[in-house]
């Protein structure tokens, strides 16, 4: 393990992911039967990239626009309704964001060590 961690290509992975995470993924690659250093590092880097990939997505919250401008009550012209429908349509190749539900899942993902202040079921 020391030889792998002191190899020339180890510095970047250690700096990005930390020593313990790198060692864990290298151990998993060894447990999977790999013995060559290049293959161990390739497997470990791939696993680390998946493990630490960002999971939050950009979203626009337009609630304030509707509440504070009274647009929610204003009658809309047909052309305005058509423009809203077009703007709200999902671009081709994207998926809906169902991660921000009321159960607090987004809160727990964004602040996993914080106490959830709402429903006591979430700790």
Secondary structure as a PSIPRED ss2 file (coil, helix, strand):
# PSIPRED VFORMAT (PSIPRED V4.0)

   1 X C   1.000  0.000  0.000
   2 X H   0.000  1.000  0.000
   3 X H   0.000  1.000  0.000
   4 X H   0.000  1.000  0.000
   5 X H   0.000  1.000  0.000
   6 X C   1.000  0.000  0.000
   7 X C   1.000  0.000  0.000
   8 X C   1.000  0.000  0.000
   9 X C   1.000  0.000  0.000
  10 X H   0.000  1.000  0.000
  11 X H   0.000  1.000  0.000
  12 X H   0.000  1.000  0.000
  13 X H   0.000  1.000  0.000
  14 X H   0.000  1.000  0.000
  15 X H   0.000  1.000  0.000
  16 X H   0.000  1.000  0.000
  17 X H   0.000  1.000  0.000
  18 X C   1.000  0.000  0.000
  19 X H   0.000  1.000  0.000
  20 X H   0.000  1.000  0.000
  21 X H   0.000  1.000  0.000
  22 X H   0.000  1.000  0.000
  23 X H   0.000  1.000  0.000
  24 X H   0.000  1.000  0.000
  25 X H   0.000  1.000  0.000
  26 X H   0.000  1.000  0.000
  27 X H   0.000  1.000  0.000
  28 X H   0.000  1.000  0.000
  29 X H   0.000  1.000  0.000
  30 X H   0.000  1.000  0.000
  31 X H   0.000  1.000  0.000
  32 X C   1.000  0.000  0.000
  33 X C   1.000  0.000  0.000
  34 X C   1.000  0.000  0.000
  35 X C   1.000  0.000  0.000
  36 X C   1.000  0.000  0.000
  37 X H   0.000  1.000  0.000
  38 X H   0.000  1.000  0.000
  39 X H   0.000  1.000  0.000
  40 X H   0.000  1.000  0.000
  41 X H   0.000  1.000  0.000
  42 X H   0.000  1.000  0.000
  43 X H   0.000  1.000  0.000
  44 X H   0.000  1.000  0.000
  45 X H   0.000  1.000  0.000
  46 X H   0.000  1.000  0.000
  47 X H   0.000  1.000  0.000
  48 X H   0.000  1.000  0.000
  49 X H   0.000  1.000  0.000
  50 X H   0.000  1.000  0.000
  51 X H   0.000  1.000  0.000
  52 X C   1.000  0.000  0.000
  53 X C   1.000  0.000  0.000
  54 X C   1.000  0.000  0.000
  55 X C   1.000  0.000  0.000
  56 X C   1.000  0.000  0.000
  57 X C   1.000  0.000  0.000
  58 X C   1.000  0.000  0.000
  59 X C   1.000  0.000  0.000
  60 X C   1.000  0.000  0.000
  61 X C   1.000  0.000  0.000
  62 X C   1.000  0.000  0.000
  63 X H   0.000  1.000  0.000
  64 X H   0.000  1.000  0.000
  65 X H   0.000  1.000  0.000
  66 X H   0.000  1.000  0.000
  67 X H   0.000  1.000  0.000
  68 X H   0.000  1.000  0.000
  69 X H   0.000  1.000  0.000
  70 X C   1.000  0.000  0.000
  71 X C   1.000  0.000  0.000
  72 X C   1.000  0.000  0.000
  73 X C   1.000  0.000  0.000
  74 X C   1.000  0.000  0.000
  75 X C   1.000  0.000  0.000
  76 X C   1.000  0.000  0.000
  77 X C   1.000  0.000  0.000
  78 X H   0.000  1.000  0.000
  79 X H   0.000  1.000  0.000
  80 X H   0.000  1.000  0.000
  81 X H   0.000  1.000  0.000
  82 X H   0.000  1.000  0.000
  83 X H   0.000  1.000  0.000
  84 X H   0.000  1.000  0.000
  85 X H   0.000  1.000  0.000
  86 X H   0.000  1.000  0.000
  87 X H   0.000  1.000  0.000
  88 X H   0.000  1.000  0.000
  89 X C   1.000  0.000  0.000
  90 X C   1.000  0.000  0.000
  91 X C   1.000  0.000  0.000
  92 X C   1.000  0.000  0.000
  93 X C   1.000  0.000  0.000
  94 X C   1.000  0.000  0.000
  95 X C   1.000  0.000  0.000
  96 X C   1.000  0.000  0.000
  97 X C   1.000  0.000  0.000
  98 X C   1.000  0.000  0.000
  99 X C   1.000  0.000  0.000
 100 X C   1.000  0.000  0.000
 101 X C   1.000  0.000  0.000
 102 X C   1.000  0.000  0.000
 103 X C   1.000  0.000  0.000
 104 X C   1.000  0.000  0.000
 105 X H   0.000  1.000  0.000
 106 X H   0.000  1.000  0.000
 107 X H   0.000  1.000  0.000
 108 X H   0.000  1.000  0.000
 109 X H   0.000  1.000  0.000
 110 X H   0.000  1.000  0.000
 111 X C   1.000  0.000  0.000
 112 X C   1.000  0.000  0.000
 113 X C   1.000  0.000  0.000
 114 X C   1.000  0.000  0.000
 115 X C   1.000  0.000  0.000
 116 X C   1.000  0.000  0.000
 117 X C   1.000  0.000  0.000
 118 X C   1.000  0.000  0.000
 119 X C   1.000  0.000  0.000
 120 X H   0.000  1.000  0.000
 121 X H   0.000  1.000  0.000
 122 X H   0.000  1.000  0.000
 123 X C   1.000  0.000  0.000
